[in-house]
Amino acid sequence: SFPTTPEKNYIDTLVNAKLKNLRIAPSATCSDEVFLRRIFIDLTGMLPSVEEYKTFMANKSADKREQLVKDLMERKEFSELWVLKWAELLQIRSSNQVSYKATLLYYNWLQDRIARNVPLNQWVQELLGANGGTFNNPVTNYYQNETDILKVTENVAQVFMGMRIQCAQCHNHPFDRWTMDDYYGFAAFFTQIGRKRTDDPRELVVFNSGSGEINHPLGGRRMAPKYLGGEVPDVVGKDRRALMAEWLASPKNPYFATNLSNMVWTHFFGVGIINEVDDVRVSNPPSNSELLQELGKKFTEYNYDFKRLVKDIVLSNSYQLSTQTNASNESDTKNFSHSSIRRIKAETFLDCISQVTETKNKFPGLPLGARAVQIADGQVSNYFLTTFGRATRESVCSCEVKLDPTLSQSLHLLNGDATTQRITQGNLISKLLKDKKTPEEILDEIYVRCLSRMPSADEKTKVLALVNAEKDKKQVLEDAFWAVLNTREYMFNH
């Protein structure tokens, strides 16, 4: 018989209904230690400190997970993580077209909207309908980053509606509903973007030129602006982009809320209800259609309040399942019957290494000690971030962020300055020995810092035997620290 699993909200009801149909039993709810580390990485891109670990583990209240979620979502690190996500999708990077100053102003605009939790539809409408100077109204840089009309059309469809309509540029899409008429009808909204120089050569003004059309490449007929999958609006004397923006980020567009809900879901589960998130098509159906529709419906009812959607997801029991599988769900990869083991993205991974070793990063244009998550410009990187798959922001594709482990990553961790030099630089083991901590207490601290758990009896016995056999306790404990930083358990979120 199907096990009775806790149902915290509508997400669990719909996930469990599907699992019941498939006769898949979900895994058990994860332990407090696992939840603590998982939620810290997913909500803040950080690891819990030793104090935060102790406080959470000592808390006996039934709603302590809810209390923690509430606390973490109010931290600036929560906003910074989502600013990074959107900066990738909006391709915030300096280039020949966009000066570093404009890039920074654009990034600050985005940061302000997300930090204030401005409803998502509002700032998306502001972005897509933007006019003005790239310094004065920095969101206009969206139309300066990419000036090719067809590319802008494709990016808007892919980022905000999850659709790759590129194929329909030259032929009717063989595996989807989109035709060339749909493609060029949607492109007609972007044909009247005017651009002019200002006194400052680094700034440009984006405006509605009021003229400019697009013709169908076969037969040459002029294409009237038409919403993707929707109607043909009256555009006479109106700003076409403003009309399109108002429609796109509203309940009139059936794809907006479900696509963004799926994107947020993917961040927390590692796999989308539609996977890849930006590949919505008839031949790539959702793994749980009812769930996707309900998430979109709730998000719309919440007036696109992003934080409320996040809260629903992380407080569901489905998010809090263990990665430990059972006989019925071990081969399940898409029905959310167990949690998945996920590589931590480059910026977060570097920040976590800096955090546990107590070392500071230095990135161009940022103060010493800034986090990699805070880098505004997609052009700025370093060897570590590039090796671990930081998005270049050259395209809007979800494939930009690379999470597949590679040999060069392993070698960099084993031999590079990422761990060895940082352990020496941070000098944590010396500080702990100076504080008269015993080798056993230091080992506990290493494990809690890195893995948010205490070492097992076996781990403790093995390491302490090595410590006791050596004169140089510091060296053996630093080796143990290095070894923990190189474990799969440390490198992955689980």
VENGI-V202642 format. One record per backbone hydrogen bond with DSSP energy under -0.5 kcal/mol. NH is the residue of the N-H (numbers start at 1). CO is the residue of the C=O. Records with the same first field share a line. If there is no record, write none. Layout:
NH = CO  CO
This chain:
5 = 3
8 = 6
12 = 9
13 = 9
14 = 10
15 = 11
16 = 12
17 = 13
18 = 14
19 = 15
20 = 16
21 = 17
22 = 18
23 = 19  20
24 = 19
25 = 23
27 = 337
30 = 320
35 = 31
36 = 32
37 = 33
38 = 34
39 = 35
40 = 36
41 = 37
42 = 38
43 = 39
44 = 40
45 = 40  41
46 = 40
53 = 49
54 = 50
55 = 51
56 = 52
57 = 53
58 = 54
59 = 55
64 = 61
67 = 63
68 = 64
69 = 65
70 = 66
71 = 67
72 = 68
73 = 69
74 = 70  71
75 = 72
78 = 75
79 = 75
80 = 76
81 = 77
82 = 78
83 = 79
84 = 80
85 = 81
86 = 82
87 = 83
88 = 84
89 = 85
90 = 86
91 = 88
92 = 87
93 = 91
95 = 98
99 = 97  202
103 = 99
104 = 100
105 = 101
106 = 102
107 = 103
108 = 104
109 = 105
110 = 106
111 = 107
112 = 108
113 = 109
114 = 110
115 = 111
116 = 112
117 = 114
118 = 113
120 = 304
122 = 119
123 = 119
124 = 120
125 = 121
126 = 122
127 = 123
128 = 124
129 = 125
130 = 127
132 = 206
134 = 204
137 = 133
138 = 135
140 = 137
141 = 138
142 = 139
143 = 140
144 = 141
145 = 141
146 = 142
152 = 148
153 = 149
154 = 150
155 = 151
156 = 152
157 = 153
158 = 154
159 = 155
160 = 156
161 = 156  157
162 = 158
163 = 157
165 = 163
168 = 165
169 = 166
170 = 167
171 = 167
173 = 178
176 = 173
183 = 179
184 = 180
185 = 181
186 = 182
187 = 183
188 = 184
189 = 186
190 = 187
191 = 188
193 = 190
194 = 192  207
196 = 205
198 = 200  203
201 = 199
203 = 200
205 = 196
206 = 132  204
207 = 194
209 = 192  207
210 = 192
216 = 221
219 = 217
220 = 216
223 = 214
224 = 222
226 = 185
227 = 231
230 = 227
233 = 231
235 = 233
238 = 235
240 = 238
243 = 239
244 = 240
245 = 241
246 = 242
247 = 243
248 = 244
249 = 245
250 = 247  248
253 = 247  250
254 = 252
256 = 253
257 = 253
259 = 255
260 = 256
261 = 257
262 = 258
263 = 259
264 = 260
265 = 261
266 = 262
267 = 263
268 = 264  265
269 = 265
270 = 266
279 = 276
280 = 162
281 = 279  284
283 = 175
284 = 281
287 = 273
292 = 288
293 = 289
294 = 290
295 = 291
296 = 292
297 = 293
298 = 294
299 = 295
300 = 296
301 = 297
302 = 298
303 = 300
304 = 299
306 = 304
309 = 305
310 = 306
311 = 307
312 = 308
313 = 309
314 = 310
315 = 311
316 = 313
320 = 316
321 = 318
322 = 28
329 = 326
330 = 326
332 = 329
339 = 322
342 = 340  493
344 = 491
346 = 388
349 = 345
350 = 346
351 = 347
352 = 348
353 = 349
354 = 350
355 = 351
356 = 352
357 = 353
358 = 354
359 = 354
366 = 363
369 = 361
370 = 361  367
374 = 371
375 = 372
378 = 92
380 = 377
386 = 382
387 = 383
388 = 384
389 = 386
390 = 385
400 = 397
401 = 398
402 = 389  400
403 = 401
410 = 406
411 = 407
412 = 408
413 = 409
414 = 410
415 = 411
416 = 411  412
418 = 412
419 = 416
420 = 416
422 = 417
423 = 419
424 = 420
425 = 421
426 = 422
427 = 423
431 = 427
432 = 428
433 = 429
434 = 430
435 = 431
436 = 433
437 = 432
442 = 438
443 = 439
444 = 440
445 = 441
446 = 442
447 = 443
448 = 444
449 = 445
450 = 446
451 = 447
452 = 447  448
453 = 447
460 = 456
461 = 457
462 = 458
463 = 459
464 = 460
465 = 461
466 = 462
467 = 463
468 = 464
469 = 465
470 = 466  467
473 = 471
476 = 472
477 = 473
478 = 474
479 = 475
480 = 476
481 = 477
482 = 478
483 = 479
484 = 480
485 = 481
486 = 482  483
487 = 484
491 = 487
492 = 488
493 = 342
